[in-house]
Amino acid sequence: MQQINNLNETWLQSEVLALQGKFKEAAQNYIKNQMLDKAINLYTQLKKFSEANELIRKHGKNRNGEGPLLDPQILIK
């Protein structure tokens, strides 16, 4: 139960940082707490595709285990 509370608290802290416009800090907090998908989602919603791709290059892989996943033309639609 404590682990779930910590996860919820971490998520909430990251959401508050994002609402305050501290996007980089929010993304770093998500990554620190193994929520890479949330950090990538944050940047893609802001249409900051280069930052999202950079996170993927540093912290994640696509399904083939290779480089960037995001194509701005697909995500804009």
C-alpha positions in Angstrom: 0.0 0.0 0.0 2.9 2.4 0.8 4.3 1.8 -2.7 1.0 2.8 -4.3 0.8 6.0 -2.1 4.4 6.9 -3.2 3.5 6.3 -6.8 0.4 8.5 -6.5 2.4 11.2 -4.7 5.1 11.2 -7.4 2.6 11.4 -10.2 0.8 14.3 -8.4 4.1 16.1 -7.9 4.9 15.7 -11.6 1.5 16.9 -12.7 1.8 20.0 -10.5 5.2 20.8 -11.9 3.7 20.5 -15.4 0.8 22.8 -14.5 3.3 25.4 -13.2 5.0 25.3 -16.6 8.1 23.5 -15.3 8.0 20.9 -18.0 11.6 19.8 -17.8 11.4 19.2 -14.1 8.1 17.3 -14.5 9.6 15.1 -17.1 12.7 14.5 -15.0 10.5 13.5 -12.1 8.5 11.1 -14.2 11.7 9.5 -15.5 13.2 9.2 -12.0 10.2 7.3 -11.0 10.0 4.9 -14.0 7.2 6.8 -15.8 8.9 7.4 -19.1 5.6 7.1 -21.0 4.2 10.0 -18.9 7.2 12.1 -19.7 7.0 11.4 -23.4 3.2 12.1 -23.3 3.9 15.4 -21.7 6.2 16.5 -24.4 4.1 15.2 -27.3 1.0 17.0 -25.9 3.1 20.2 -26.0 4.2 19.3 -29.6 7.8 19.2 -28.4 8.7 16.2 -30.5 12.5 16.7 -30.4 12.5 16.7 -26.6 10.3 13.5 -26.6 12.6 11.8 -29.1 15.6 12.8 -27.0 14.0 11.1 -23.9 13.4 8.0 -26.0 17.0 8.0 -27.2 18.3 8.3 -23.7 15.8 6.2 -21.7 13.8 4.0 -24.0 13.6 1.9 -27.1 10.9 1.3 -29.7 9.5 -2.1 -30.3 12.4 -3.1 -32.5 14.9 -2.0 -29.9 16.1 0.9 -32.1 16.1 4.7 -32.0 13.3 7.3 -32.0 9.7 6.3 -32.2 8.0 9.6 -32.8 7.1 11.0 -36.1 5.6 14.5 -35.7 3.4 14.1 -38.8 1.7 11.1 -37.3 1.2 12.6 -33.8 -0.2 15.9 -35.1 -3.2 14.2 -36.7 
